[in-house]
Amino acid sequence: MRPVILFLFSACAFAAGGPKPMFDGKTLTGWKQCNGTAKYTIENGVLEGTTVDGSPNSFLCTTRDYANFVLELDAKNDPELNSGIQLRSHQYEKETDTVVNNNGSRPRHWPAGRVNGYQVEIANEKSTNNGGIFDEARRGWIGEIPKDSACAHAYHDNQWNHLKVIAKGDHLQTWVNGVACADIHDTKDVTGFIALQVHEYKGPKPVHVWFKNVRLEELP
């Protein structure tokens, strides 16, 4: 059996120009925490996010932007906790009002610094929107998953799930455990940071989300 750290994050495992690990397996170098106070730690090459009582949504964000790429990772979470992967995201420079178009045109107000942008949904196997695309802190759902599709049942609780995202130009595509999910065209953002979310949570004890094998290949 290969050493865990090498399997998860070793740069030697990837050819030049191909997928590259986004964590060094030991630290959060190259990332910064935004908005909430959830705890992010790395142990044995696995990134763990833990909820903190009273915290809003937390995001672990890359310190640089990405435009066109293939992103792959494995994720699992306590079924009570919602999570997600931010793509081409940003932070509001000042207080901002938006309208959630798919929720009865509900107005929302966001503070300066609030993370916003495309999010690939991670929830639990009861949800049919895993792998769907939600426009965080902006328009709401823009890439929902049909309830009768194979993707609606591709995510499984209490085990590692493989997620893949291709962002190229205005085209965004996602897969969950090899099953095609969202496939949309949207021109709102062509570049921005990537982030891993720990959703706000109210419960009797903290809950968790885990990520591993986080790797990215930049495209022309």
N, C-alpha and C positions, 0 to 999 in steps of 0.2 A: 504493500500500500504506500502510495507516495505521500510525502509530508504535506500536511494540510495547507500551510502557507504557500508552498510552491504551486499546489493545485489551484488555489483560489486567485493568487495575485501575481505570480512571478512573471516579470516582463520577458524572461527567457523563453517562455512557453509560446510567444507570439512572434511571428515574422515581422520584420520592419515594414511599416506601412499598413499592417493589418490591425486587428483588435488589440487594444492596450488596456491594462488594468487601470482603474480610476482611483484605487487606494493602494498604498504600499503594504497593506496587511497589518500594520501596527499603529498608525497614527491617522489623524484627520488632516494631514498636510494637503493643501490644495482645495480645502473646503472651509466654509464658514457657516455658522448657525444664524438663521434669520427668524424674526417674529417671536416664536414661543420659547419656552424654557425646558422642553423635553430633553432627556438625557440621551446623548449619542456616544457609544463606546465601541471599541473594536477588541475582540478577543478571539484568538485562534483564527484570524482572518475573516471573522464574521462581524459585520456591523450590526449593532443592536440599538434600536430606538425604544425608549421607555417613556411612557406618559408621566406627567407631573400634574398633580391636582391644581386646578385653576389656570393652567396654561392654555392660551389659544393655540391654533395650529402652529406647529413648528416645522421648519424646513432646513435641512442641511444642504447648502448651496455650493456649487463650484465657484471658485474665485475668478474664473474666466468664462467667456461666452463660447457657444458652439452653434454652428449653422446647419450643415448637412452631415449626417452621421447615421451609423448603425449602433444602437445601444442594446446590450443584452445583460441580464442579471437574473439571479434566483431570489425569490422572496417568499416569506411566510409570515403570518401574523396571528396573534390571538384573535379568534373569530369575532370578538366584541369590538375590535379596533379597525377603523378605516384608515387607509394609507394611500399613497400614490407616488408617481414619478413625474416631477415637473420637467417640461421641455421648453427650450427657448423662452425662458421666463425672465421677469424683471421685477423691480420694486418701484412702487409709486413714489415719485419725487415729492409730491405734496398730497394733501387730503383730496380724495377723489370720489365722485359719485358715479355709480354704474347702474345698469338695469339688467336683471336676470330675465332674459327674453323667454326662456322656456318655463318660467314659473309665474305665469300671470303678470308679466312685466313688473316684477317686484323691484323697487329701488333699493339700492344698498349704498352704504357710506363706508369708505375705507380710509384708515389713517395713513399718513406718510410712512413709507418703508414697507407697506404690505406687499408680500409676494403675490404676483399675478401671472397668469399664462396657462399654456396647455398642460393638462395633467392626465396621465394614464391612470385609470382607476384601479385600486387594489382594495378589495373589501372582504367578502367571505363567500362560501359556495352557495349561500342562499340568494345572494345578489346575482342578477343577470348582466350587470354592467362591468364586470372585471374585464380590463383591456379596452374599455370605452374611453373616450376623450372628453374631459370636462374642462371648461375654460374657467380656471380658478380665479375668484375675486373679480370676474368680469361678466361674461354672458351666460354662464352655466353650461349645460350639456350641448355639445356640438357634434358629438360622435357616439350616440347611444347604441347599445348592442341589441338587436332584435331578440325578443324573448324565445323565439323558436329556432334560433341559430345554434350551431354546434359550440360557438364561443361562449354562449350563455351558461354552459355547463362544464367549461374547460378548467376552471379554477377549483382547487380542492383545499379544504381546511386541514391544518395540522400537518402539513408536509410542504416541502420546497416546490415552488411553482416557477417555471422558466418564462420570463417575459422578454419580448424582443420588440424594438421600435426602430423603424426607418423613417428619418426625416430628410426629405430632399426637395428643395424648392418649396412649393406650396402643398406638397403631398406628404401626408402623415399616415403611416400604417403601423398596426400593432398585431402581435401574436401572443397567445397564452398557451403554454405547453404545446407549441407547434400548431395550434389552431388559429387560423386567420380571424381577426376581430375587427377593429375599426379600420376604415380606409376612406380618408376624407381629403379634400382640398380646401385650404384656408390660407388667406393672405395676411392675416393679422400680424404675425411675427415671422421673420426669416432667420433670426438669431437671438440668442439669450442664454442664460445659465441653465444648468441641470440641477435638480434638487430632489431629495428624498424626504417624504413627509411623514411626520407623526401627527395624526389628527388630534384635536382637542378631545378630551374624554373625561366623563364624570362617572366614577364607579367606586366600589369599596376598596379596590386595590389597584396598583399600576398594571397596565397591560403593555404588550410589546409587539414590535415588528422587527424582522431580521432580514438582512440583505447579504448576499455573497456573490462571488464571481462577477462583480460589476466591471464591465469592460466596454470600451467604445472604440469604434473605427471611424475616423473622420473621412468624409467623402468630398470630392471636388465640388 
